Amino acid sequence: MRSLLRAGTFALAPLLFLAGCGGKTGRTDGRVEVTFWHSFVASTVPAFDELVRKFEQEHPGIAIKAQYVPTGDALIQKLVTSVQSHTAPDISWIHADFIDKLVEAKAIYPIDEFLSGPDSLPRAEVEGIFPPLLQAARWKGTLYALPMEATSLALLYNRDLFRKAGLDPDHPPATWDELLASARTLTVDADGNGLPEQYGFYVPVFPASGDLNIWMILQWTPFLWQAGGTEINADQTHVLFNSDAGVEALTLWRTLYDDMNFSTFGIAHDIGFAAQRLAMVMDGPWNLPRYREIRKFDWAVAPLPAGPVRRATYVAGEHLAIFRQSAHPREAWTFVKWMLKPEVQAMFSERSGYLPVRRSTLALPSYKNYLATDPALKAFVDQMAVGQARLPIDAHRIEINRFLAEAIEKATLGKQDPGAMLDEAAAKSDALLGSHP
């Protein structure tokens, strides 16, 4: 995969100059067709479909052709391949971690090209986007994408299982120590065969070589911050995730994993939570439509437990990038700009569970009223006050993600020393950072 990305970066430039411009597609209704790639989970698709219908009603000359593509490494691989074959979409939903590869390949427009054009978005509206989301979309100081929605990470817990275990359902774990103690209490191995019937907490460990390595890192990084750590130095010459804070965070995961014999758990976290085999899980707001269907037990959302230094969670989001190969960049920009309207953000948040990207949406009376009826979504929104973005890494972000994911996997599933594994990942990462001009 890494060799493909490197090869693709250098091979793309000549092809990009062949990009078309203007003209309509072969639609019989005469509308301009804008192809939009996304990786929304199944529970979000109905809300997204409603969003597209509303946009098309308000813009009768534009049709949005939405196509699902797998997320993670599979998405960036498909994007690279599509640019090489001149089949790139007009717009793609991307992780900020992919921006450097796409920019180096000259695959996407800088957003400033649209902000300075005749159909621009007022700067005040751009500046009203939550800063961590804008920070994530910049590469070497230039803005290359705009967020479609925001996400955060919180703790979902089964209040009924808390009661059954003698724990107070109104006081979910607020610290690491309480998380560890609650996970132990809520893990039940009734027959003593080493295969618990119920697990206290889902430790999100996935194969480092798989598509979910980014999701694992996003869930581990808040623990790094909670212990007082950070990812990389200001000059981007050395990663810092192997600090004492990083070792403390990974040791906590390793302890939780071992104490619950978690390697014996083999189903997805959301399914396990719905089946009451998991008492606590970390998850994002995009799965709220699925959890809202749970009627057989009492559940709630709480902030992530605070670490030894502070409370923290991530604020991230998928961003919309417009591709230079697009034959309809103006219409693509129309959709991106429309997506940022406060009322559109509110509607999508209420239907999908995703969080809005602009402060002005939070001030809408209708959205405030909605949050009063949905304490689960409100818990995610409230956590944005302690949310932050991962620090930017201008070069080799994907490779460094892989090295860190390997360290997490080896320390938990492989039962190797957390500090040694993080040091190994840091050495590999620093070597790459030192090789980049």
Buried (B, 14 or more C-beta within 10 A) or exposed (E): EEEEBBEBBEEBEEBBEEBEEEEEBEEEEEBBBBBBBBBBBEBBBEBBBBBBEBBBEEBEEBBBBBEBBEBBBBBBBBBBEBBBEEEBBBBBBBBBBBBBBBBBBBBBBBBEEBBEEEEBBEEEBBEBBBEBBBBBBBBEEEBBBBBBBBBBBBBBBBBBBBEBBEBEBEEBBBBBEBBBBBBBBBBBBEEEEEEBEBBBBBBBBBEBEBBBBBBBBBBBBBBBBBBBBBBBEEEBEEBBBBBEBBBBBBBBBBBBBEBBBBEEBEEEBBEBBBEBBBBBBBBBBBBBBBBBEEEEEBBBBBBBBBBBEEBBBBBBBBBBBBBBBBBBBBBBBBBBBBBBBBEBBBBBBBBBBBBBBBEBBBEBEEBEEBBEEBEBBBBBBBBBEBBBBBBBBBBBBBBBBBBBBBBBBBBBBBEBBBBBBBBBBBEBBBEBBEEEE
